[in-house]
């Protein structure tokens, strides 16, 4: 049994904790919070031992009816591996703490590649993570891009990728961020950082990305174009996606043409927190013209990195060396049956 600590019980951390708890070979030995919050009460209801960054705040937690198991250092010492789900930039500051106790740690996409020195995607480079002390699960947008690019590259070869990301403005619970009535170039320069981030996992890929943010809170939308090394057909590509465990086809017959409708669909399916763990590739958008490929895909910013974190744990711990076996274990425990 792998003892996992989740440092940072927020948007990603709470999902990672639940995903880890669902696995047959893992156990959540603790989660951390910096202050009393609704999520701290959720952790209590889930039965996760609660640790805090600043032990001087213990009285405030206990006054709120929240039992404190100790400070973050105590949690880390009990863990085999730590999933650092703290806000971007904090993970880098935490690395010396993990080094001090000689613990393995997984960072999130908000950290720079250099913080871990290795960036992870389960389908693309699982075996390269085996035995590593540090790894970084790339961001939600990068995860979505890597999945579809790697699949196409393995099947047909990819000459180059050009992609536009229409990004959500904020997570659903973030009431302080915008935009409210604007489309903001983010960044206004080209390329955006997403292309170089893809190259931390797939260094051979020629990719240029552009990005903007819009007034929505649920999902990003990608417009993806690839030049392939060999000609293929739309039918071959659809078959490839149908057989990919973390690419789901949003079928034409469903009538779903928006992120809002897709969210309603995942909710009706009974997905926890309406999570879309896989890429939502719109079937109608899949187009192939000789060696040119196009599609739209929806990427749930809160969820698509969650199964990747679970697989990264197994790879780094070396308990499962076959990526397909780990992916199957993770997906089965989550109940991830690809949409479509």
GIJOLIN-V835060 format. One record per residue. N is the residue number from 1. RES is the residue in three letters. SS is DSSP state (2 for helix, 1 for strand, 0 for the rest). PHI is phi in whole degrees, 0 to 359 (NA if undefined). NEAR is the number of other C-alpha atoms within 10 Angstrom. Layout:
[[N | RES | SS | PHI | NEAR] [N | RES | SS | PHI | NEAR]]
This chain:
[[1 | UNK | 0 | NA | 10] [2 | UNK | 1 | 272 | 19] [3 | UNK | 1 | 271 | 16] [4 | UNK | 1 | 247 | 25] [5 | UNK | 1 | 255 | 30] [6 | UNK | 1 | 247 | 33] [7 | UNK | 1 | 268 | 29] [8 | UNK | 0 | 111 | 25] [9 | UNK | 0 | 254 | 24] [10 | UNK | 0 | 240 | 19] [11 | UNK | 0 | 306 | 18] [12 | UNK | 0 | 275 | 23] [13 | UNK | 2 | 301 | 23] [14 | UNK | 2 | 292 | 23] [15 | UNK | 2 | 286 | 20] [16 | UNK | 2 | 299 | 24] [17 | UNK | 2 | 301 | 27] [18 | UNK | 2 | 295 | 18] [19 | UNK | 2 | 293 | 21] [20 | UNK | 2 | 296 | 28] [21 | UNK | 2 | 299 | 19] [22 | UNK | 2 | 280 | 17] [23 | UNK | 0 | 281 | 19] [24 | UNK | 0 | 287 | 12] [25 | UNK | 0 | 244 | 13] [26 | UNK | 1 | 223 | 17] [27 | UNK | 1 | 218 | 20] [28 | UNK | 1 | 276 | 23] [29 | UNK | 1 | 265 | 22] [30 | UNK | 1 | 171 | 27] [31 | UNK | 1 | 228 | 30] [32 | UNK | 1 | 236 | 30] [33 | UNK | 1 | 225 | 22] [34 | UNK | 0 | 264 | 17] [35 | UNK | 0 | 206 | 15] [36 | UNK | 0 | 296 | 18] [37 | UNK | 0 | 203 | 12] [38 | UNK | 2 | 301 | 8] [39 | UNK | 2 | 295 | 15] [40 | UNK | 2 | 296 | 24] [41 | UNK | 2 | 290 | 15] [42 | UNK | 2 | 297 | 13] [43 | UNK | 2 | 301 | 21] [44 | UNK | 2 | 297 | 16] [45 | UNK | 2 | 293 | 9] [46 | UNK | 2 | 284 | 13] [47 | UNK | 0 | 84 | 12] [48 | UNK | 0 | 275 | 22] [49 | UNK | 0 | 304 | 19] [50 | UNK | 1 | 256 | 25] [51 | UNK | 1 | 245 | 28] [52 | UNK | 1 | 232 | 25] [53 | UNK | 0 | 292 | 17] [54 | UNK | 0 | 243 | 13] [55 | UNK | 2 | 295 | 15] [56 | UNK | 2 | 293 | 9] [57 | UNK | 2 | 269 | 15] [58 | UNK | 2 | 304 | 21] [59 | UNK | 2 | 299 | 13] [60 | UNK | 2 | 295 | 13] [61 | UNK | 2 | 294 | 19] [62 | UNK | 2 | 294 | 12] [63 | UNK | 2 | 297 | 10] [64 | UNK | 0 | 275 | 12] [65 | UNK | 0 | 84 | 12] [66 | UNK | 0 | 249 | 18] [67 | UNK | 0 | 286 | 16] [68 | UNK | 0 | 254 | 18] [69 | UNK | 0 | 278 | 17] [70 | UNK | 1 | 153 | 18] [71 | UNK | 1 | 266 | 19] [72 | UNK | 2 | 299 | 24] [73 | UNK | 2 | 298 | 14] [74 | UNK | 2 | 296 | 13] [75 | UNK | 2 | 297 | 23] [76 | UNK | 2 | 299 | 26] [77 | UNK | 2 | 296 | 16] [78 | UNK | 2 | 275 | 15] [79 | UNK | 0 | 268 | 22] [80 | UNK | 0 | 276 | 18] [81 | UNK | 1 | 208 | 25] [82 | UNK | 1 | 245 | 27] [83 | UNK | 1 | 263 | 29] [84 | UNK | 1 | 273 | 25] [85 | UNK | 0 | 245 | 25] [86 | UNK | 0 | 283 | 24] [87 | UNK | 0 | 302 | 15] [88 | UNK | 0 | 309 | 14] [89 | UNK | 0 | 97 | 13] [90 | UNK | 2 | 284 | 15] [91 | UNK | 2 | 302 | 25] [92 | UNK | 2 | 301 | 18] [93 | UNK | 2 | 291 | 9] [94 | UNK | 2 | 278 | 15] [95 | UNK | 2 | 306 | 19] [96 | UNK | 2 | 302 | 11] [97 | UNK | 2 | 294 | 15] [98 | UNK | 2 | 292 | 18] [99 | UNK | 2 | 295 | 13] [100 | UNK | 2 | 301 | 9] [101 | UNK | 0 | 260 | 12] [102 | UNK | 0 | 54 | 14] [103 | UNK | 0 | 254 | 18] [104 | UNK | 1 | 285 | 22] [105 | UNK | 1 | 212 | 30] [106 | UNK | 1 | 247 | 26] [107 | UNK | 1 | 258 | 31] [108 | UNK | 0 | 257 | 29] [109 | UNK | 0 | 294 | 21] [110 | UNK | 0 | 288 | 19] [111 | UNK | 0 | 268 | 20] [112 | UNK | 0 | 288 | 19] [113 | UNK | 2 | 308 | 20] [114 | UNK | 2 | 293 | 12] [115 | UNK | 2 | 299 | 18] [116 | UNK | 2 | 257 | 21] [117 | UNK | 0 | 82 | 12] [118 | UNK | 0 | 208 | 22] [119 | UNK | 1 | 247 | 28] [120 | UNK | 1 | 242 | 31] [121 | UNK | 0 | 215 | 26] [122 | UNK | 2 | 300 | 24] [123 | UNK | 2 | 284 | 19] [124 | UNK | 2 | 271 | 17] [125 | UNK | 2 | 213 | 17] [126 | UNK | 2 | 307 | 22] [127 | UNK | 2 | 296 | 18] [128 | UNK | 2 | 291 | 16] [129 | UNK | 2 | 273 | 25] [130 | UNK | 0 | 300 | 18] [131 | UNK | 0 | 84 | 16] [132 | UNK | 0 | 292 | 18] [133 | UNK | 0 | 278 | 18] [134 | UNK | 1 | 231 | 22] [135 | UNK | 1 | 211 | 25] [136 | UNK | 1 | 234 | 27] [137 | UNK | 1 | 279 | 28] [138 | UNK | 0 | 295 | 29] [139 | UNK | 0 | 298 | 22] [140 | UNK | 2 | 301 | 22] [141 | UNK | 2 | 296 | 26] [142 | UNK | 2 | 294 | 23] [143 | UNK | 2 | 303 | 27] [144 | UNK | 2 | 298 | 28] [145 | UNK | 2 | 292 | 23] [146 | UNK | 2 | 300 | 25] [147 | UNK | 2 | 303 | 20] [148 | UNK | 2 | 285 | 19] [149 | UNK | 2 | 292 | 24] [150 | UNK | 2 | 298 | 19] [151 | UNK | 2 | 299 | 19] [152 | UNK | 2 | 291 | 18] [153 | UNK | 2 | 294 | 17] [154 | UNK | 2 | 294 | 10] [155 | UNK | 2 | 274 | 16] [156 | UNK | 2 | 231 | 18] [157 | UNK | 0 | 80 | 19] [158 | UNK | 1 | 242 | 24] [159 | UNK | 1 | 281 | 17] [160 | UNK | 1 | 200 | 18] [161 | UNK | 1 | 229 | 20] [162 | UNK | 1 | 232 | 17] [163 | UNK | 1 | 219 | 23] [164 | UNK | 1 | 246 | 19] [165 | UNK | 1 | 252 | 24] [166 | UNK | 1 | 264 | 22] [167 | UNK | 1 | 259 | 26] [168 | UNK | 1 | 295 | 22] [169 | UNK | 0 | 284 | 23] [170 | UNK | 0 | 198 | 20] [171 | UNK | 0 | 291 | 15] [172 | UNK | 0 | 305 | 13] [173 | UNK | 0 | 268 | 9] [174 | UNK | 0 | 270 | 10] [175 | UNK | 0 | 271 | 8] [176 | UNK | 0 | 258 | 7] [177 | UNK | 0 | 252 | 11] [178 | UNK | 0 | 242 | 18] [179 | UNK | 0 | 279 | 15] [180 | UNK | 0 | 260 | 10] [181 | UNK | 0 | 221 | 8] [182 | UNK | 0 | 197 | 11] [183 | UNK | 0 | 247 | 15] [184 | UNK | 1 | 249 | 17] [185 | UNK | 1 | 292 | 15] [186 | UNK | 0 | 217 | 17] [187 | UNK | 0 | 268 | 13] [188 | UNK | 0 | 285 | 11] [189 | UNK | 0 | 277 | 10] [190 | UNK | 0 | 234 | 11] [191 | UNK | 0 | 276 | 17] [192 | UNK | 0 | 281 | 20] [193 | UNK | 2 | 287 | 16] [194 | UNK | 2 | 293 | 22] [195 | UNK | 2 | 299 | 23] [196 | UNK | 2 | 302 | 18] [197 | UNK | 2 | 292 | 23] [198 | UNK | 2 | 303 | 27] [199 | UNK | 2 | 290 | 16] [200 | UNK | 0 | 290 | 18] [201 | UNK | 0 | 255 | 22] [202 | UNK | 0 | 239 | 21] [203 | UNK | 0 | 296 | 11] [204 | UNK | 0 | 278 | 12] [205 | UNK | 0 | 274 | 21] [206 | UNK | 0 | 278 | 17] [207 | UNK | 1 | 220 | 23] [208 | UNK | 1 | 232 | 18] [209 | UNK | 1 | 235 | 20] [210 | UNK | 1 | 232 | 22] [211 | UNK | 1 | 214 | 21] [212 | UNK | 1 | 213 | 18] [213 | UNK | 1 | 243 | 20] [214 | UNK | 1 | 228 | 20] [215 | UNK | 0 | 282 | 17] [216 | UNK | 0 | 225 | 19] [217 | UNK | 0 | 241 | 19] [218 | UNK | 0 | 240 | 21] [219 | UNK | 0 | 83 | 29] [220 | UNK | 1 | 263 | 23] [221 | UNK | 1 | 234 | 21] [222 | UNK | 1 | 251 | 24] [223 | UNK | 1 | 253 | 17] [224 | UNK | 1 | 244 | 21] [225 | UNK | 1 | 232 | 20] [226 | UNK | 1 | 229 | 23] [227 | UNK | 1 | 262 | 21] [228 | UNK | 1 | 262 | 21] [229 | UNK | 0 | 278 | 15] [230 | UNK | 0 | 220 | 13] [231 | UNK | 0 | 291 | 14] [232 | UNK | 0 | 215 | 17] [233 | UNK | 0 | 232 | 14] [234 | UNK | 2 | 300 | 16] [235 | UNK | 2 | 297 | 12] [236 | UNK | 2 | 296 | 13] [237 | UNK | 2 | 293 | 18] [238 | UNK | 2 | 300 | 16] [239 | UNK | 2 | 295 | 10] [240 | UNK | 2 | 302 | 15] [241 | UNK | 2 | 292 | 21] [242 | UNK | 2 | 300 | 16] [243 | UNK | 0 | 269 | 11] [244 | UNK | 0 | 268 | 17] [245 | UNK | 0 | 293 | 18] [246 | UNK | 0 | 237 | 25] [247 | UNK | 1 | 236 | 23] [248 | UNK | 1 | 250 | 24] [249 | UNK | 1 | 270 | 22] [250 | UNK | 1 | 275 | 23] [251 | UNK | 0 | 290 | 16] [252 | UNK | 2 | 303 | 13] [253 | UNK | 2 | 298 | 9] [254 | UNK | 2 | 287 | 11] [255 | UNK | 0 | 77 | 10] [256 | UNK | 0 | 281 | 16] [257 | UNK | 0 | 228 | 13] [258 | UNK | 0 | 213 | 12] [259 | UNK | 2 | 295 | 20] [260 | UNK | 2 | 296 | 13] [261 | UNK | 2 | 292 | 13] [262 | UNK | 2 | 293 | 22] [263 | UNK | 2 | 297 | 20] [264 | UNK | 2 | 300 | 13] [265 | UNK | 2 | 295 | 17] [266 | UNK | 2 | 295 | 16] [267 | UNK | 2 | 294 | 15] [268 | UNK | 2 | 293 | 10] [269 | UNK | 0 | 287 | 11] [270 | UNK | 0 | 84 | 11] [271 | UNK | 0 | 295 | 16] [272 | UNK | 2 | 303 | 13] [273 | UNK | 2 | 56 | 12] [274 | UNK | 2 | 57 | 18] [275 | UNK | 0 | 287 | 18] [276 | UNK | 0 | 251 | 28] [277 | UNK | 0 | 283 | 27] [278 | UNK | 0 | 257 | 27] [279 | UNK | 1 | 292 | 27] [280 | UNK | 1 | 260 | 27] [281 | UNK | 1 | 273 | 25] [282 | UNK | 1 | 284 | 20] [283 | UNK | 2 | 307 | 20] [284 | UNK | 2 | 297 | 14] [285 | UNK | 2 | 277 | 16] [286 | UNK | 0 | 293 | 18] [287 | UNK | 1 | 228 | 18] [288 | UNK | 1 | 228 | 21] [289 | UNK | 1 | 232 | 12] [290 | UNK | 0 | 68 | 13] [291 | UNK | 0 | 256 | 17] [292 | UNK | 1 | 256 | 19] [293 | UNK | 1 | 236 | 23] [294 | UNK | 1 | 222 | 18] [295 | UNK | 1 | 195 | 18] [296 | UNK | 1 | 254 | 22] [297 | UNK | 1 | 221 | 27] [298 | UNK | 1 | 265 | 27] [299 | UNK | 1 | 234 | 29] [300 | UNK | 0 | 278 | 26] [301 | UNK | 0 | 295 | 25] [302 | UNK | 0 | 270 | 22] [303 | UNK | 0 | 233 | 21] [304 | UNK | 0 | 291 | 22] [305 | UNK | 0 | 276 | 26] [306 | UNK | 2 | 295 | 27] [307 | UNK | 2 | 298 | 25] [308 | UNK | 2 | 295 | 22] [309 | UNK | 2 | 298 | 27] [310 | UNK | 2 | 296 | 23] [311 | UNK | 2 | 296 | 29] [312 | UNK | 2 | 296 | 29] [313 | UNK | 2 | 301 | 28] [314 | UNK | 2 | 297 | 25] [315 | UNK | 2 | 297 | 25] [316 | UNK | 2 | 294 | 24] [317 | UNK | 2 | 281 | 19] [318 | UNK | 0 | 73 | 15] [319 | UNK | 0 | 280 | 15] [320 | UNK | 0 | 228 | 17] [321 | UNK | 0 | 263 | 18] [322 | UNK | 0 | 267 | 13] [323 | UNK | 2 | 301 | 19] [324 | UNK | 2 | 295 | 15] [325 | UNK | 2 | 294 | 11] [326 | UNK | 2 | 296 | 22] [327 | UNK | 2 | 300 | 21] [328 | UNK | 2 | 297 | 14] [329 | UNK | 2 | 298 | 18] [330 | UNK | 2 | 298 | 24] [331 | UNK | 2 | 295 | 20] [332 | UNK | 2 | 296 | 13] [333 | UNK | 2 | 292 | 16] [334 | UNK | 2 | 282 | 20] [335 | UNK | 0 | 79 | 12] [336 | UNK | 0 | 278 | 17] [337 | UNK | 0 | 251 | 13] [338 | UNK | 0 | 308 | 21] [339 | UNK | 0 | 302 | 22] [340 | UNK | 0 | 90 | 16]]
